[in-house]
Each structure stands twice: as C-alpha cells, then as structure tokens.
C-alpha cells in the first residue's frame, strides 16, 4: 500500500532501483494510453497521486484536476514542479502535459529528486520553461533509462516521446522497455 512518494521516502538512497522504476514507468505508460483513448488528461501526475495496492500495482489517484479534452485546453493547474512548459506558458495542451509529468515522475523514481524543483514556485516554473533541469546523477541508472527521461522532457511537445504520430503507445517502443512483457 501507500504511494510512490512514500516508497521513495523509505529508500535509503532516496530513489528506486532501475528495474523497479522501469516497472512503475511502464505501468504509467499503460495508464496514459488508456486515458488518451478516453480523451482525458490528468494534469497532476506526481508521486503522491500514484498509489500502490497490496500487491504493488499502481493506482492513479487525484483526479480533481482531470479534464476530458478533444484537442487542447489552457488551464493552469496541478503541482508546479510537474507542470509542462506549454501549460505554464498558456500555449494550450492535451495529453502532452501528462507525458511531461511522467518524465518528471520517472526522473524522481530514478534520481530521488525533482529535476526542476526550487523552494520558490516561480523559480521552479522558470526552470521548466528554460529547460534548466538538474543533472541526472545516479551511476546505477542505465543510458536507456536516462534517454527515456530525456525524451519525455523535451520542451516542444511535438518532439516529446509519446506525443508523436503514434501517441502514448510510442513510449512502449523505447529501448528502456526492451524485453518487457506488456
């Protein structure tokens, strides 16, 4: 039980082993595929909103900010450190904002910290818009895991893995998930 936030807090180094992070990230890919098929965007994917059942399977919670969207919406909502650049800049967004949040979530699972966080929400949002992420410093993470995060945190949504022609399903094809039984 609990949440991914609690699980991270219980880790001696503050982050998960790569295989555990991979499993949770893959589960979130499936969740994002399902939400996209329903044309729903969550808009607040964070470790505190990903619960775990008694067997360790994820349960996405915190749907207060979610919205059914055909194309784009412009509302600023959610947790600042997980907001996408397009949300912060009011450029309009759809599922791309949830893909971005998965990148931030996966970063936290692998490295134990938020890539953009600062005590000031203003500076956090500025870091996101400028693309000023903390370096990925975890010698236990693979090149493939870092590449997955890097490709989810592309500033331009159309360049982001999961936002291209094949949508969220495209994330399954990333090399980090090679050999995974979907």
Buried (B, 14 or more C-beta within 10 A) or exposed (E): EEBBBEBBEEEEEEBBBBEBBBBBBBBBBBBBBEBBEEEBBBBBBBBEBBBBEEEEEBEBBBEEBBBEBEEEBEBEBBBBBBBBBBBBBEEBBBBBBBBBBBBBBBBBBBBBBBBBBBEEEEBBBBBBBEEEBEEBEBEEBBEBBBBBBBBBBBBEBEEBBBBBEEBBBBBBEBEBBEEEEE
